[in-house]
Amino acid sequence: MADINRDVFETLPVPQAVRRMALPTIFSQLIVLIYNMADTFYLGRTNNPYMVAGAALILPVFNITISLAGLTGAGGGALISRLLGVSKVDEARKVSAFSFQVAIAITACFSIGALLFMKPLLGLLGASGNTFTYARQYVTCVIVLGGIPTVIANVMSYMCRSIGESRTSGFGMALGGIVNIILDPIFMFLIMKPGNEVLGAGIATMLSNCIACTFFITRVRRMKNNPVIRFYTNEGRPSGESIRSIFNVGVPSAVGTLLFDIDYVVIDKLMAGYTDIALAAIGLVLKVERLPLNIGVGMSLGMVPLVAYNYSSGNHKRMIDVLRFTLTVGALIGVASVVMYQFFAGDILRFFISDAETVRLGTAFLKARSIATPLMFLSFCPVFAFQGLGEGNTALFLAVARWAGLNIPMLFILNHFFGMYGIVWAQATADTLTVILTAIVAYRFYKSKLRSKPEECN
């Protein structure tokens, strides 16, 4: 373990350890957000809301692709950190190789399926005659052709964080985002003919993910003193217990992302029942609101290896301190973001598109949805923590309860009674209940599995 950043797991003060693990991940999350919004920004320069809406429709499918990385990346990465906490390096190496191989196989099947069933898929997402062609161009590049490199890059990001290499993880993800920001205008406005801007954006995104994937592969192969991360090993598969642990955490992670995507699909479908302009407005809002949430996700991802390692090594006090610090900082960032969006929502949306009706609707939508930001962080951060602890059933329960039990039903209920403005208020309403439920579950876990060992928690 001497070569795997033992100090960040064991000895650094908690705020410093969280900063070291979280800041590179937050930076990469912000770059990823910027490059996701870069497509929207450049498409907005065409002042064609149908292009914006067509690309926005693919966000749930892209997020499903990312969830495939979480299927083995989240479960495998958390398990590796726990295995290192008890010095089982050989088993951690097998887990790493297994995680990569399964992720590639599943993603290949998903990409082929997206190609074969593209028309019904886009219809399910709410594509209309005005947006179908643009959505098809984008999904072909980003999902069909770019799915595997996207997933490999994300799995490798999980693996690097699991051994304390958060800087490598953050740089690799940021690199893809920066390259995409550079390539977007080149392909959209210089290489492609007018009318093919969405195709250009899709090609730029695909190439940027390929470059990020290449960086990770090259960096890991050159990484000195790395006894864990492997793409293949002839030592055999991990134990049955390890495989079950990978999916015990990975499946809830993927299901949570899938339900999150279904939530977005429902929002798009309900909003598409009003006007395409309303669909374009909510598409912009769903991207713009991600700024504080991506910071929160970055903090949570950086927290997971610290929680996992200290839980398995028995240092429960340090584990709880890490979680408490992360929750406090994340909640404060959420509150600050609410203030920012209330004052500057219109200015932010006008940065992306000048169409007056899109900006008017988007401003009202963003102000309403931003109220939920602190609640959303307090909802998902504990789920990340339970994944790190290997408590997949608890993580799955909270994810299903949040999305399938509360958020998605609330969309239909409030849409029925309050129309499209009810759609945007559903998040805050549902997440208020989610925070209460999460607090109850977390307290019961603490009382039953941690408080019983006071010498480790005081």
C-alpha positions as CSV (number, residue, x, y, z in Angstrom):
1,M,0.0,0.0,0.0
2,A,3.0,2.3,0.3
3,D,2.6,3.1,-3.4
4,I,-1.1,3.9,-3.3
5,N,-1.3,7.3,-1.6
6,R,-1.7,5.9,1.9
7,D,-1.5,9.4,3.4
8,V,-4.6,10.7,1.7
9,F,-6.6,7.7,3.0
10,E,-5.2,7.6,6.5
11,T,-3.3,10.6,7.8
12,L,-4.1,13.9,6.1
13,P,-6.6,16.1,8.0
14,V,-10.1,15.4,6.7
15,P,-10.6,18.8,4.9
16,Q,-7.3,18.5,3.2
17,A,-7.9,14.9,2.2
18,V,-11.3,15.7,0.8
19,R,-9.9,18.7,-1.1
20,R,-7.1,16.6,-2.6
21,M,-9.6,13.9,-3.7
22,A,-12.5,16.2,-4.6
23,L,-11.0,19.3,-6.3
24,P,-9.6,17.5,-9.4
25,T,-12.9,15.6,-9.7
26,I,-14.9,18.9,-9.3
27,F,-12.7,20.5,-11.9
28,S,-13.3,17.7,-14.4
29,Q,-17.0,17.7,-13.7
30,L,-17.1,21.4,-14.4
31,I,-15.2,20.9,-17.6
32,V,-17.6,18.1,-18.6
33,L,-20.5,20.4,-17.8
34,I,-18.9,23.2,-19.9
35,Y,-18.4,20.9,-22.9
36,N,-22.0,19.6,-22.6
37,M,-23.2,23.2,-22.5
38,A,-20.7,24.1,-25.3
39,D,-22.8,22.2,-27.8
40,T,-25.9,24.1,-26.6
41,F,-24.1,27.4,-26.7
42,Y,-22.8,26.9,-30.3
43,L,-26.1,25.5,-31.4
44,G,-27.8,28.5,-29.8
45,R,-25.7,30.7,-32.1
46,T,-27.8,29.4,-35.0
47,N,-30.8,30.8,-33.2
48,N,-32.6,27.6,-34.2
49,P,-34.5,26.3,-31.2
50,Y,-35.2,23.0,-33.0
51,M,-31.5,22.2,-33.2
52,V,-31.2,23.0,-29.4
53,A,-34.2,20.8,-28.7
54,G,-32.9,17.9,-30.9
55,A,-29.6,17.8,-29.2
56,A,-31.2,18.2,-25.7
57,L,-33.3,15.1,-26.4
58,I,-30.2,12.9,-26.4
59,L,-29.1,13.9,-22.9
60,P,-30.9,11.0,-21.2
61,V,-29.4,8.5,-23.7
62,F,-26.0,9.9,-23.1
63,N,-26.5,9.7,-19.4
64,I,-27.5,6.1,-19.8
65,T,-24.2,5.5,-21.5
66,I,-22.4,7.1,-18.5
67,S,-24.5,4.8,-16.2
68,L,-23.0,1.8,-18.0
69,A,-19.6,3.0,-16.8
70,G,-21.0,3.3,-13.3
71,L,-22.3,-0.3,-13.5
72,T,-18.8,-1.7,-13.0
73,G,-16.8,1.5,-12.4
74,A,-18.7,2.7,-9.3
75,G,-19.0,-0.8,-7.9
76,G,-15.5,-1.9,-8.9
77,G,-13.8,1.4,-7.8
78,A,-15.5,1.4,-4.3
79,L,-14.6,-2.3,-3.9
80,I,-11.0,-1.7,-4.8
81,S,-10.7,1.1,-2.1
82,R,-12.2,-1.3,0.5
83,L,-9.8,-4.1,-0.6
84,L,-6.9,-1.8,-0.3
85,G,-8.1,-0.9,3.2
86,V,-7.5,-4.5,4.2
87,S,-4.3,-4.9,2.0
88,K,-5.9,-7.3,-0.6
89,V,-4.0,-5.9,-3.6
90,D,-4.1,-9.1,-5.7
91,E,-7.9,-9.2,-5.5
92,A,-8.1,-5.5,-6.3
93,R,-6.1,-6.1,-9.5
94,K,-8.5,-8.8,-10.6
95,V,-11.5,-6.6,-9.8
96,S,-10.0,-3.8,-12.0
97,A,-9.6,-6.1,-15.1
98,F,-13.0,-7.6,-14.7
99,S,-14.6,-4.2,-14.4
100,F,-13.1,-3.0,-17.7
101,Q,-14.0,-6.2,-19.6
102,V,-17.6,-6.3,-18.5
103,A,-18.1,-2.5,-19.2
104,I,-16.8,-2.8,-22.8
105,A,-19.1,-5.8,-23.5
106,I,-22.2,-4.2,-22.2
107,T,-21.6,-0.9,-23.9
108,A,-21.0,-2.6,-27.3
109,C,-24.5,-4.2,-26.9
110,F,-26.1,-0.9,-26.0
111,S,-24.5,1.0,-28.9
112,I,-25.6,-1.7,-31.4
113,G,-29.1,-1.6,-29.9
114,A,-29.3,2.2,-30.3
115,L,-28.4,1.8,-34.0
116,L,-30.9,-0.9,-34.7
117,F,-33.8,0.7,-32.8
118,M,-33.0,4.4,-33.3
119,K,-36.4,5.4,-34.7
120,P,-38.5,4.1,-31.9
121,L,-35.9,5.3,-29.4
122,L,-36.1,8.9,-30.6
123,G,-39.9,8.7,-30.7
124,L,-39.9,7.6,-27.1
125,L,-37.7,10.5,-26.2
126,G,-40.2,13.0,-27.8
127,A,-38.6,13.8,-31.1
128,S,-41.0,15.6,-33.5
129,G,-40.8,16.2,-37.2
130,N,-38.8,19.4,-36.4
131,T,-36.2,17.7,-34.2
132,F,-35.9,14.1,-35.4
133,T,-33.1,14.6,-37.9
134,Y,-31.0,16.6,-35.5
135,A,-31.5,14.0,-32.7
136,R,-30.6,11.2,-35.0
137,Q,-27.3,12.9,-36.1
138,Y,-26.3,13.5,-32.5
139,V,-27.1,10.0,-31.2
140,T,-25.3,8.3,-34.1
141,C,-22.0,10.1,-33.3
142,V,-22.1,10.2,-29.5
143,I,-23.8,6.9,-28.6
144,V,-23.4,4.5,-31.6
145,L,-19.8,5.4,-32.6
146,G,-18.6,7.1,-29.4
147,G,-20.2,4.9,-26.7
148,I,-17.3,2.6,-26.0
149,P,-14.5,5.2,-25.6
150,T,-16.8,7.3,-23.4
151,V,-17.5,4.4,-21.1
152,I,-13.8,3.3,-21.0
153,A,-12.7,6.8,-20.1
154,N,-15.3,7.0,-17.3
155,V,-14.5,3.6,-15.9
156,M,-10.8,4.5,-15.8
157,S,-11.7,7.7,-14.0
158,Y,-13.3,5.6,-11.2
159,M,-10.3,3.2,-11.1
160,C,-7.8,6.0,-10.7
161,R,-9.8,7.6,-7.9
162,S,-10.0,4.3,-6.1
163,I,-6.2,4.2,-5.6
164,G,-6.0,7.9,-4.7
165,E,-5.0,9.1,-8.1
166,S,-7.7,11.8,-8.2
167,R,-5.5,14.2,-10.2
168,T,-5.1,11.7,-13.0
169,S,-8.8,11.0,-13.0
170,G,-9.7,14.7,-13.1
171,F,-7.2,15.6,-15.7
172,G,-8.3,12.8,-18.1
173,M,-12.0,13.8,-17.9
174,A,-11.1,17.5,-18.2
175,L,-8.9,16.9,-21.2
176,G,-11.9,15.4,-23.1
177,G,-14.0,18.4,-22.2
178,I,-11.4,21.0,-23.2
179,V,-10.8,19.2,-26.6
180,N,-14.5,19.2,-27.2
181,I,-14.8,22.9,-26.6
182,I,-12.1,23.5,-29.1
183,L,-13.4,21.1,-31.8
184,D,-17.0,22.2,-31.5
185,P,-16.8,25.4,-33.5
186,I,-14.3,23.9,-36.0
187,F,-16.6,21.1,-37.0
188,M,-19.9,23.0,-36.6
189,F,-19.0,26.2,-38.5
190,L,-15.9,25.5,-40.6
191,I,-16.0,21.9,-41.7
192,M,-19.8,21.2,-41.9
193,K,-22.1,23.0,-44.3
194,P,-24.9,25.2,-42.8
195,G,-27.7,23.1,-41.5
196,N,-25.4,20.4,-40.3
197,E,-24.3,22.1,-37.0
198,V,-25.7,19.3,-34.9
199,L,-23.8,16.7,-36.8
200,G,-20.6,18.7,-36.3
201,A,-21.2,18.9,-32.6
202,G,-21.7,15.2,-32.4
203,I,-18.5,14.4,-34.3
204,A,-16.6,16.8,-32.0
205,T,-18.0,15.2,-28.9
206,M,-17.1,11.7,-30.1
207,L,-13.6,12.6,-31.0
208,S,-13.0,14.3,-27.6
209,N,-14.1,11.2,-25.8
210,C,-11.8,9.1,-27.9
211,I,-8.9,11.4,-27.0
212,A,-9.8,11.2,-23.2
213,C,-9.9,7.4,-23.5
214,T,-6.5,7.4,-25.2
215,F,-5.0,9.6,-22.5
216,F,-6.2,7.2,-19.7
217,I,-4.9,4.1,-21.5
218,T,-1.5,5.7,-22.1
219,R,-1.2,7.2,-18.6
220,V,-2.1,4.0,-16.8
221,R,0.4,2.0,-18.8
222,R,3.1,4.5,-17.8
223,M,2.0,4.9,-14.2
224,K,4.8,3.8,-11.9
225,N,4.2,1.8,-8.8
226,N,0.7,0.9,-9.8
227,P,0.0,-2.7,-8.7
228,V,-3.8,-2.5,-9.1
229,I,-5.2,-1.0,-12.4
230,R,-5.2,-3.5,-15.2
231,F,-7.1,-4.0,-18.4
232,Y,-6.4,-7.7,-18.4
233,T,-4.8,-10.1,-16.0
234,N,-3.9,-13.8,-16.3
235,E,-4.5,-14.3,-12.6
236,G,-8.1,-15.3,-13.2
237,R,-11.4,-13.7,-12.3
238,P,-12.1,-12.1,-8.9
239,S,-13.9,-14.2,-6.3
240,G,-17.6,-14.7,-6.4
241,E,-18.0,-12.5,-3.4
242,S,-16.1,-9.7,-5.2
243,I,-18.2,-10.0,-8.3
244,R,-21.4,-9.8,-6.2
245,S,-20.0,-6.8,-4.5
246,I,-19.2,-5.0,-7.8
247,F,-22.8,-5.4,-9.0
248,N,-24.3,-4.9,-5.5
249,V,-23.0,-1.4,-5.7
250,G,-22.8,-1.0,-9.5
251,V,-26.4,-1.9,-10.2
252,P,-27.9,0.6,-7.8
253,S,-25.6,3.2,-9.3
254,A,-26.7,2.4,-12.8
255,V,-30.4,2.1,-11.8
256,G,-30.2,5.5,-10.1
257,T,-28.7,7.1,-13.3
258,L,-31.3,5.3,-15.4
259,L,-34.2,6.6,-13.2
260,F,-32.6,10.0,-13.3
261,D,-32.7,9.7,-17.1
262,I,-36.3,8.5,-17.1
263,D,-37.1,11.6,-15.1
264,Y,-35.5,13.7,-17.8
265,V,-37.4,11.8,-20.5
266,V,-40.7,12.4,-18.6
267,I,-39.9,16.1,-18.3
268,D,-39.2,16.3,-22.1
269,K,-42.3,14.3,-23.0
270,L,-44.6,16.4,-20.8
271,M,-43.0,19.6,-21.9
272,A,-43.2,18.6,-25.6
273,G,-46.9,18.4,-25.1
274,Y,-47.0,22.1,-24.9
275,T,-44.7,23.6,-27.5
276,D,-41.2,22.9,-29.1
277,I,-40.1,26.3,-27.7
278,A,-41.0,25.1,-24.1
279,L,-39.0,21.9,-24.9
280,A,-36.0,24.0,-26.0
281,A,-36.3,26.1,-22.8
282,I,-36.4,23.2,-20.4
283,G,-33.5,21.6,-22.4
284,L,-31.4,24.7,-21.7
285,V,-32.5,24.8,-18.1
286,L,-31.6,21.1,-17.5
287,K,-28.1,21.8,-18.6
288,V,-27.6,25.2,-16.9
289,E,-28.8,24.0,-13.6
290,R,-26.1,21.3,-13.6
291,L,-23.3,23.8,-12.5
292,P,-23.8,23.4,-8.7
293,L,-24.9,19.8,-9.1
294,N,-21.8,18.8,-10.9
295,I,-19.8,20.4,-8.2
296,G,-21.7,18.3,-5.7
297,V,-21.2,15.1,-7.8
298,G,-17.5,15.9,-7.9
299,M,-17.3,16.2,-4.2
300,S,-19.3,13.0,-3.7
301,L,-17.1,11.0,-6.1
302,G,-14.0,12.3,-4.4
303,M,-15.5,11.3,-1.0
304,V,-16.3,7.7,-2.0
305,P,-12.8,6.2,-1.9
306,L,-12.1,7.9,1.5
307,V,-15.3,6.6,2.9
308,A,-14.8,3.1,1.5
309,Y,-11.2,2.7,2.6
310,N,-11.7,4.0,6.2
311,Y,-14.9,1.9,6.6
312,S,-13.1,-1.4,5.7
313,S,-10.0,-0.5,7.7
314,G,-12.2,0.2,10.8
315,N,-11.5,3.9,11.1
316,H,-15.1,4.9,11.4
317,K,-14.5,8.2,13.1
318,R,-12.5,9.4,10.1
319,M,-15.2,8.0,7.7
320,I,-17.9,10.0,9.5
321,D,-15.8,13.1,9.5
322,V,-15.3,12.9,5.8
323,L,-19.0,12.5,5.1
324,R,-20.0,15.3,7.5
325,F,-17.5,17.7,5.9
326,T,-18.7,16.8,2.4
327,L,-22.3,17.3,3.3
328,T,-21.8,20.7,4.9
329,V,-19.7,22.2,2.1
330,G,-22.0,20.8,-0.6
331,A,-25.2,22.1,1.1
332,L,-23.6,25.6,1.4
333,I,-22.7,25.6,-2.3
334,G,-26.3,24.6,-3.1
335,V,-27.7,27.5,-1.1
336,A,-25.3,29.9,-2.9
337,S,-26.5,28.6,-6.3
338,V,-30.1,29.3,-5.4
339,V,-29.3,32.9,-4.9
340,M,-27.2,33.1,-8.1
341,Y,-30.0,31.7,-10.3
342,Q,-32.7,33.9,-8.7
343,F,-30.8,37.0,-9.7
344,F,-29.1,36.0,-13.0
345,A,-31.4,33.4,-14.6
346,G,-32.3,35.6,-17.5
347,D,-28.8,36.7,-18.2
348,I,-27.5,33.2,-18.1
349,L,-30.1,31.9,-20.6
350,R,-29.5,34.9,-23.0
351,F,-25.9,33.8,-23.1
352,F,-27.0,30.6,-24.9
353,I,-29.8,31.8,-27.1
354,S,-31.4,35.1,-28.0
355,D,-34.9,33.9,-28.9
356,A,-37.1,36.0,-26.6
357,E,-39.8,33.4,-25.9
358,T,-37.2,30.7,-25.1
359,V,-35.5,33.0,-22.7
360,R,-38.7,34.1,-21.0
361,L,-39.9,30.5,-20.4
362,G,-36.4,29.3,-19.5
363,T,-36.0,32.1,-16.9
364,A,-39.2,31.1,-15.1
365,F,-38.2,27.4,-15.3
366,L,-34.7,27.9,-13.9
367,K,-35.8,30.0,-11.0
368,A,-38.3,27.3,-10.0
369,R,-36.0,24.3,-10.4
370,S,-33.0,26.0,-8.7
371,I,-34.9,26.0,-5.4
372,A,-34.3,22.2,-5.2
373,T,-30.5,22.4,-5.6
374,P,-29.5,22.1,-1.9
375,L,-32.1,19.4,-1.5
376,M,-30.8,17.4,-4.5
377,F,-27.3,17.4,-3.0
378,L,-28.5,16.2,0.4
379,S,-30.4,13.5,-1.5
380,F,-27.7,12.1,-3.7
381,C,-24.6,12.5,-1.5
382,P,-25.6,9.9,1.1
383,V,-26.4,7.5,-1.8
384,F,-22.8,7.9,-3.0
385,A,-21.7,7.2,0.6
386,F,-23.7,4.0,0.9
387,Q,-22.1,2.9,-2.4
388,G,-18.7,3.4,-0.9
389,L,-19.7,1.4,2.1
390,G,-20.8,-1.5,-0.1
391,E,-24.4,-1.1,1.0
392,G,-25.9,-1.5,-2.4
393,N,-29.4,-2.5,-1.2
394,T,-29.7,0.7,0.8
395,A,-28.4,2.8,-2.1
396,L,-30.8,1.1,-4.5
397,F,-33.7,1.7,-2.1
398,L,-33.0,5.4,-1.8
399,A,-32.5,5.8,-5.6
400,V,-35.7,4.0,-6.4
401,A,-37.7,5.8,-3.7
402,R,-36.4,9.2,-4.9
403,W,-37.0,8.8,-8.6
404,A,-39.7,6.2,-9.1
405,G,-41.5,6.7,-5.8
406,L,-41.4,10.5,-5.6
407,N,-39.9,12.6,-8.4
408,I,-41.5,11.0,-11.4
409,P,-45.0,10.6,-9.9
410,M,-44.8,14.2,-8.8
411,L,-44.1,15.3,-12.4
412,F,-47.4,13.8,-13.5
413,I,-49.4,15.1,-10.5
414,L,-48.2,18.7,-10.7
415,N,-48.4,18.8,-14.5
416,H,-52.0,17.7,-14.2
417,F,-52.9,20.4,-11.7
418,F,-50.6,23.3,-12.7
419,G,-49.5,22.6,-16.3
420,M,-45.9,23.2,-17.5
421,Y,-45.0,25.2,-14.4
422,G,-46.0,22.3,-12.2
423,I,-43.4,20.2,-14.1
424,V,-40.6,22.5,-13.0
425,W,-41.7,22.7,-9.4
426,A,-41.9,18.9,-9.1
427,Q,-38.2,18.6,-8.2
428,A,-38.3,20.8,-5.1
429,T,-41.5,19.2,-3.9
430,A,-40.3,15.6,-4.3
431,D,-36.8,16.2,-2.9
432,T,-38.1,17.8,0.3
433,L,-39.6,14.4,1.0
434,T,-36.5,12.6,-0.2
435,V,-34.2,14.4,2.2
436,I,-36.5,13.4,5.1
437,L,-36.5,9.8,4.0
438,T,-32.7,9.8,3.5
439,A,-32.1,11.2,7.0
440,I,-34.2,8.5,8.5
441,V,-32.3,5.7,6.6
442,A,-28.9,7.2,7.4
443,Y,-29.7,7.5,11.1
444,R,-30.9,3.9,11.3
445,F,-27.7,2.7,9.6
446,Y,-25.5,4.7,11.9
447,K,-27.4,3.4,15.0
448,S,-27.3,-0.3,13.9
449,K,-23.8,-0.6,12.3
450,L,-21.6,2.2,13.6
451,R,-22.9,3.4,16.9
452,S,-22.5,-0.1,18.3
453,K,-18.7,0.5,18.0
454,P,-18.3,3.7,20.0
455,E,-14.5,3.3,20.4
456,E,-14.2,3.8,16.6
457,C,-16.7,6.6,16.3
458,N,-15.9,8.9,19.1
